[in-house]
């Protein structure tokens, strides 16, 4: 592996800024690493080398000094997100040859901030299902063990990061699609509060469930990329100016990692942990890793307690709102190409179309009551800790786990609820590597903070990452665990 591919994103950005590395050289290294790894993991099915080199040549010689400015660093974009002039399939056969004539807002922002789009990462069909496979590009495999899944739906992004084929990659998250693959690949993925990262423009402009966000190999790189992506754009009515902490503090997410950048150094009072929010099963090895990781927060000065938080109403709420969202967003596609859609996606759309009158409204009301409960919880707790996924990576030829801990699942959504429960709260949540199973497969800790407190969340995730001491295990060559 080329030494540059092993370096952190922030180190490469510093080298690009100082002129020790050129954007063309960074592109060469990334392409070389994609070529070395993609036959084994199938993470980056679309590469746009010509477009990337043209963009690199047009970069100003003197880059801006803004936080998050990337100075020509190559990045990868999830194949659910439009990039002008680049094949974008959404993992769907009906869009096999689709080439957008404009980029998504988040891509525009990355490019304005000096990022170079080098390619698209694999995703399940329309992001439906936290296992990355589709009939356009096939299955993405885990660099820790290519016989295992990367999760999803940002699975190609997570795999590319873990294998050193990217320094930074975008993801998106409805029911855990940033956190689940980060957990499975031992990288970091952040679901922000709605509006932190602008995206679209899209017809469902007021939807707060689907979030775009950053993925990286460690928390400091995650903060760097969030500084790149976050900010206000009038075309996204939920977007807002970059504000790492609503109570005041560092002006950037990268600065938020520095304890001296805060008016008063952050301190933890009480941290709560759970393996299932009072209603979900959890694989025993995952549960043990989460309990051990939670205990380490006592070393950061916190009182660590089991979470007395029962969120069992979350699945009914999420299943209803998700089905209604998909039926609304994909109705025209279903009517025109229903037979071409994968079975699980058809099931989810049809469930939404069959909802009885008022069901979505009742779910929205119940979501509001659940949000009040979570807000009350955070009055007395600084962080909530949980699994990012209830299982470790499972075989790549299994669409989704049919049972966990004796609990059987009859659909592809239920096993995602360790992450999807938090999606309903609008609280920022990230997955940070916290350990490994006996077979050497990664486990991610889901850390949750009060809404809009991304800065504090990143600060404590960085502190935990230093305690855990395992972030340097990626990038890695794809190999059996």
Secondary structure, DSSP 8 states (H G I E B T S, - for coil): --HHHHS-HHHHHHHHHHTSS-HHHHHHHHHHHHHHHHHHH----EE-HHHHHHHHHTS-SS----TT--TT-EEEEETTS--TTSB--TT-GGGTT-B-SS--HHHHHHHHTT-EEEEEE--SGGG-SSS-EETTTEE-EETTEEEEE--SSSHHHHHHHHTTS-SEEEEEESSSTTHHHHHHHT-EEEE--TTSB-----S-TT--S-EEEEEESSHHHHHHHHHHHBS--TTSTT-----S-TTS--SSTTGGG-GGGSSS-----EEEE-SSTTT----HHHHHHHHHHHHGGGGGT-EEEE-----TTHHHHHHHHHHHHHHHHSHHHHHHHGGGS-HHHHHHHHHHHT--TTHHHHHHHHHHHHHHHHHHHHHH-SEEEEESSSS---BTT-SS-SEETTEE-SSSSGGGHHHHHHHTTT--EEEEEEEE-TTS-EEEEEEE-STT-HHHHHHHHHHHHHHH--GGG-S------
